[in-house]
Amino acid sequence: MPDEASRDKIELKVAGRVHSGWTEAEVSVGIDSLAGSFDLSLSDSWPADGNQGADIETRIVEAGSEASILVGGEQLITGYIDQ
C-alpha cells in the first residue's frame, strides 16, 4: 500500500516528461464544475531525479503544450498549458 506522500504526490506530465517538486500546488476538480483546474509554482531548474545533490536540469514547459495532472499516480486532469 502506498504511503501518504505517494498518494498525495502531484505530477505534471508534458511532452512525455513528468515534472514534480512544487513550491506550491493547487488542483481543483469537482462534480459541480465543467472543467478541472490547476495552479503550480515551480523553480526554473530542479535536480534531474528530484533529489537534492543530483544534476540540475532546466524545466521547459511551454504555453500551448498538452498536459496531464496526476495525483497519487492517477490522471485527474488533461488539457493545455495556458501560461
N, C-alpha and C positions, 0 to 999 in steps of 0.2 A: 504494500500500500504506500503511495507517495506521501512524503511528509508535507506539512503545511506550506513550507516555502515553495515546493514544486507545484502544488495545487494553485497557488496564487501568482506564479510567475507569469508576467506579461511579456509577450514577444511580438515584434513587428516583422512580418515577412515581406520583403520587397525584392523583386527580381531574383528570386531563389535564395536570397541571403536572409538569415534570421538575425535580428538585432534585439538586444536586451540590455539591462543595466541602466534603467531610467533614473534620473534625478527626481522626477515627478511623473505620475501616471494617473489618468482618469479614463475609464471605459464605461460607457453608458449604453445599455440595451434594455428593452422592456417591451412587454406585450402591448402597452398603450402608445408606443411610438412607432412610426413607419420605418425609421432607419436608426441604426445604432450610430454612436459617435465615439471618437477617442481623441485625447489630447495627451501627447507625450513630450516630455522635456528631456533632452539628451545633450551630451557634450559632442563636440566635433570629432573627437577621436576617443578610442576605447581600446583596452587590451584585446588583442585578436581573439583570444579564447575566453574572454570575460573575466579573467583572473588578474589580479594585480601582479606586476612583475613580468607579464607576457609582452611580446612585441606589440607596439602600438599600431593601429591601422586607422585610416580615415574613413568615416562613415559617409557614404554618398546616398542620399535619399532625395530624389528629385520630384518636384511638383508634377502631377500627371501620371506618376508611376502607379501601377496596380499594386495593391497592398492587402494583407490579411492581418488581423489581430487574433492572436491565440492566447488564451488564459488557461494555465494548467495543461497545456498541450492540446486543448480543444479550440477549434476555429470558431470565433464568435461573430466576427465582422469581416466582410470583404468590401473593397471599394478602391478609391483612388486617393493619392496624397494631394491635398489642395494647397498646401503652403509649406 
